[in-house]
Each structure stands twice: as C-alpha cells, then as structure tokens.
Amino acid sequence: QLSKKSFIIVDVRPIVEFRAGHIVGAINIALENLSSGAPGIDTSKQVVVYDRNPERSREAAIRLQADGFKVFELSGGIAVWVAMKLPVGI
C-alpha cells in the first residue's frame, strides 16, 4: 500500500503538456530527461509515472527501474485521471 509520504508522482510528458494540466502534486521530468537518471527524485521513495502515451510511460518505468527505483505506471495515464474527474493542477 502506498502512502503520500512513500511515493512521488512523475509526469513524463513534455513541459508544455504538463503546464496545460497535470495530477496535483506531480513533478515533471520529461521522458527525454530521464536518460541521465532521475534528477531530484529521492531513491527511498516509490515512483508512479504517467504520460498520455502508454509506450512513453512504459519507457520511463524501464529507465527508472534500471536506476534502482520501485516504479508503478498509472494505468490509462492522464486521460483516465481526467475522465474520472480527479484533481488536476495547472
């Protein structure tokens, strides 16, 4: 079970998309920037990644797992989050 203190939400979309709307509390690290590790992410935390494109979130998960993180993908990404009328920040 995840608690807010044990995980971090990472939006791997480009910054323009992140600024248009994102999960409240998420940080933005574009997929392209994950190639050099995960800057600013506490390695003791579990990571939840999402994108609008499942292939991109899967690639992000693979990269983060290779860096030693325990990673979960948000099924359906931001589209499902919005469709469920869950909180979105801008």
DAKAKA-V590328 format. One record per helix or strand of 3 or more residues. SS is the DSSP state (alpha for helix, beta for strand). FROM is the first residue (numbers start at 1). TO is the last residue. If there is no record, write none. Layout:
# DAKAKA-V590328
ss=SS from=FROM to=TO
ss=SS from=FROM to=TO
This chain:
# DAKAKA-V590328
ss=beta from=7 to=11
ss=alpha from=15 to=20
ss=alpha from=31 to=36
ss=beta from=46 to=50
ss=alpha from=54 to=66
ss=beta from=71 to=73
ss=alpha from=77 to=83
